[in-house]
Amino acid sequence: MRHSLPLLLLLAACTTQQQPTAPVRDLPAPADTLTLSDTEISDAIWLGGDRWAVLAPVAKTVRILDFGAKTSRVLGRPGTDYLEPFAMFRAGDTLYLNDWGKRRITIWSLTGALAGSLDAPNALRGTLPRGRDSAGTWFAELRPLPGSDGSGNLDSGAVVRWTGGATVDTVVALAPFAVERVARDGAPRYERTVFGGVDQWGVGPDGQLWVARVRENLLLQCAPALDRCTEGPPLPDRVLEVTLQDREYFLQGFPEDQRTLARSVPFAIVKPPFDRAFASPEGPVFLEKSRMLTDTSRNYSMLDRSGIALLELRLPNAQRILGAGGGRLLAIDPLVPGPGHRVLRYMIPVVDTVVGK
């Protein structure tokens, strides 16, 4: 209900004491730029030195960028080695590519050589892992089955670890999806809300897990031994209402003949505090903060591993940071007119505070 927004604002102000606002810093001019013709770029992984892997899901391709040589080349043989890549991660000297089309992970050296593959494990109900530690343990996100009425989405998900065989260990529970009860064809069902937000997570080489909690707006750390998880202090943030303009912008992503159906999906009342999170191998975790469509900048909170905000980084509204590593941030900027993107490499600003490990 619309009149519940003031109550949400009051509750946000009365919760656990938030940490002070971090200094805001504009990113300086990018150090390097490459131009790609891809219409969508969804992820970036640092491969070492001047080299990065970027995922272009619409083109069903991964590209290896070398900023030192100013080159871009395709990873492997798209359509043969992988069909529909949708996620990737790095562990040690290996790049892992999740392929929805073949229901498997392909395994690559950092130089781009195919080294093997892993079919979706039965123990993970067909889910593909999204992380691996230096001991070879796989990490994945499992969610309850929605069921015919969607009520399974009311239950918590979990990050689990798997070392082979038929069993998995639960590492930490994840917040349930934000859902709303709606009527479809005369029957009630629960559907996920647009702009509902989800917990984000990642795993380090030692098996330590970090979770960015979207409802509490804080960083959680879980020890490799699974004996404890430690919460950082809540982060300060604006409470942003989901506006009619947000809804219309969302609908523009659908073909015109599908927009009538898309208009019937439920929307959240307020936006989550952040839309996405990713970590640098050197330690910091970055949160892409929610914004209004009219904002002229896009902001990222840079946190140490204890959850303390070191900096708030600001860059032009159209740009998005996709990854971090080697003291650099990799961002994209859509070409206008398109299609295509500029890929920009920024220096991570130096802070006086020692980053937590």
N, C-alpha and C positions, 0 to 999 in steps of 0.2 A: 504494500500500500504506500502511496506517495507520501502521506503524512508521517510515515515512520522514519523519514530521513533525518529530521531534527533529533529524534531519539538516538539514532545511530551516531550522530555527531557528538551528542552528550556522552554516550557510552565510550566513544573513542577518547574523549578528554579525561574520563574518570578511571581508565584502566591503569595497569601497572606503570610506574614511573618510566617515561621514555628517556632514552639517552639524548644528550644534546645534539643539535643539528650539526652535521659535519661541514667544514668549509666547502664552498662551491667554487669550482675551477673550470673555466672554459678550456677545452683541449686546444693546443696550438695547431698551426697548419700541419696537415699530414706530411710525413716524411717521404712517402712513396705513394704512387697511384698506378693502378692498372685498369684497363677498360675491358669489360666482358659484354657479350651480346645477350646473355641469359636474362629472361624476364623475371625470374625468381631465384633468390639465393637464400637458403634457410639456415646454414650452419657453416662454421669455419673451425678448423683444427690446426694448431701450430705443429709443424713437422720438424722444427729445428732450423736454426740459421735464418735465412730469408725465405724459407719455403712454407707454404700453407696449403691445406686441402680445403676446398669449398664445395658445398653440396648444392646442386641445381636440380631440385626434384621435378620441375616441369619438363626440363630437358632430359630427365632420368640419367643424369651424368654427375660425376665428381671430377673436378678439375684440380690440378696441381699448379699452384702459382709460385713463381720464383721471382721475388722482387729484385734480387741482385742481378739476375740475367734479363729481367723484364719480359718473362715468357709465361705462357699458359699452355698446359697440355692436358689431355684427357687421361684419367686413370683407367688403365686396363682397356677392356672392350665392352663398352655399354651395349646392352642387349644380349650379350653372351656371358660375360663374367658376372654381370648383375643386371636385373631387369628394372626394378623400381626401388632405388635407394631412398630411404626416408630418415635415416639417422646414422651418425658415426661417432666414434670416440677413439681416443688414443690411450694405450697402456704401455709404458716403457718404450721400446723401439718398434712397436707394432701399431698399425692403424686398423680398426675394425669398422666394417661397413654393414649396416643392417639393410637387408634386401627383402622388401615385402613381397615382391613378385615371385621369388624363389623360396621364401620362408626360411631364410638362412642368413648367417653372418659370413661374409667373405673376409679373409685375413690377408693383410698387405704389409710388406716392408715399408719403411719410411721413404724409400727410394721409388716406390710404386710397383714393386714386383708382387704378383699374387703368390701367397704362401700356403693357402689352404682355405677350408670353410668349415662351418658348424651348422648343422640343421637345427631348426627350432626344437629345443629339448621338450620331451613329453612331461618331465617334472615341472616345467614352467607353463604348462597348458598351452604350448605353442607360442608363448611370448618370447621375443628375442631379447637377450641381455643388453644392458646399456652401460656396463662398466666392468672392469676387471682389475684386480690388484696384482702386485708383483708375485704373489704366491700362486697365481693361476685361478683364484676363486672368481666366479662370475656373479654379477649383481643385476637384478631385474626388478621391474615394478609389476606387481600382480594386483588386479582389481577384481572384486566379486563379479560374477556374471549378472548382467542387468535383470534378466528374467523377462517374461512376456509383458509385465506391467512396469518395467523399469525400476522396481523397488530395490533391486540389488545395489543400485547406485547410492542408496542411503547409507550403505555400510562402508567402513574404512578400507582403503587399500593398504598395501605394505611393500616396502623394499625388502627383498629376500636375497639370500646368497646361495649359490649352488656350486658344488664341487664335483658333480657327476652322480650317477645313480638316480634313484627314484625319490629322494627326499630333498627338501630345501629348509633353510633356517631363516626365520623372520628376523630382520635386523631392527626395523622400526615401522610403526604404523603411520600411514598417511591420512590426511584429512579426507573425509568423503567428498565426492563431487557436490557442488552446489546444484540443487535440483528444485523443481517446482511441480506441483501436482496440476495436471492439465487434463482436458477431456479430448479423446481422439475416437472418432466414430462411435460416440455415445458411451465409451468406456473410459474410466479414469486411468491415468498412467503417470509415472514420474519421468520428467525429462531434464537433462542438464541445461542450466541457464547459460546464455551467452554472456561473456564477461564475468563468469563466476570465479575464475582463478583456480589454480591447482598448486599444490606443493611441488617444489623443484628440488632435485637432489643430484649428487655426484659422489664419486669415491676416489680416494687417493691411493697411491702405490702401496701404502701400509695397510690398506683395508679400512681406514677411518672414513666414515660417511658424514657428509654434510647435507642438511635438509633446510631449505628456505621455506619457512612456514608462512603460508599466504594469509591465514586468518589471524594469527598472532603477530605477523610482520616481524619475524626475528629469525636468527640463524641457530640451528641445532647441530651439535656435533656428537656423533656416536662412536665410541671407542671400538677398535677392531675386535676386542674380546667379548663384545656385546654385553658387558657388565654395567655400562652406564651411558646415558646421553646427557649432555649439558646444554642448557639454553642460554643464549646470549640475551642482552637486554632488548626490549622492543625498540623498533626504529620509529622515528618521527615521520609522519607522512600526511599529505592532504587526503581528505575524504572527498572523492569526486563522484558526482551523480552521473549515471548513464542517461544521456540526453537523447532526444529525438534525432539529433544530428548523428550521434554515435550509431543508432539503429540503422539509419539510412546508409551510412558509410559501410556498415556490415553487409547490408543487402546488396550493395553494388558488386560484391564479390561473387554473386550468383548470376547465372544466365537469366535473362529477363523472363523466360517461361517458367523458371523455378522460384521466382521471388514471391509469388502469392503464398506458396507453402512455407517459404522461409520466414515470412512475416508472422506466422503463427507460433514460432518457437518462443519460449519464455526468455526474458532478459533479466539480468540482475538489476537491483536498484542502484547499487554503487559499484564502482570499479574496484578490482583488487589493488593492493598497494604496489604490486609489481606484476609484470607480465611474463618475465623470463629471468632465469638465473644461470650463470656459468662461472667456472673457476679457472684461474690461471695456475699452471704447474708450480709457479713460485709461491703460491699461497692465497692471494686475495680472491674473494668471491664477489662477483658483480651482479647487481640486481637492476634490471631494466624497469624503471618506475612508470607507473601508469600516468597518463597525461590527458589533457583535453585536446580535441582536434584543432582548436584555435591556438594552442601553444606554439611559440616560435622556436622552442628548443626541446630536445629530448634529454632526459637526465638518467644517470646511472649512479647508484650507491656502490662505493668500493669498500668492502668490509674485510677486516682481518678475520682469522679463523676463530676468534673468540666472539665474533658477531659485532664488534665495535666498528662503526662507520668512520673510515679514515678520510674519505673525500666524497664529494658529490660531483661527478663529472658531467659537463654540459656540452652538447654539440648541436649543430643545426637540426631542426625538426625532421627533415626528410631522411637524415642519416640514421643508421642503426649499427650498433656494435654487435658482432656475432661471436667473437672469440678473443682470447688473450693468451700470450705466451712469449717468452724471450724478451720481456720488458716492452712488448708492443701490444696494441689493440688493433684488431682488424674490423673495419667498418665498411658498410656499403652505402651508396648514394645512387638512387635511380636516375637514369638519364632522362631529361625532359627537353625535347620530345624523345621518347624511347623508340624501340625497346633497348634494354641493356642497363648495366650498372657500372659505376666507377667503384673500384675496390680500393679502399684507403687504409694505409698503415700509419697509426699514431704511436708516439712514445707514451708509455704510462708515466704520469707525473710522479716525481719523487716526493715522498712524505717523510716527515720527521719521526713519526711513530714507527716503532719496530713492528713489522707484520707478524701476527701470531701464527704459529705452525700447528 
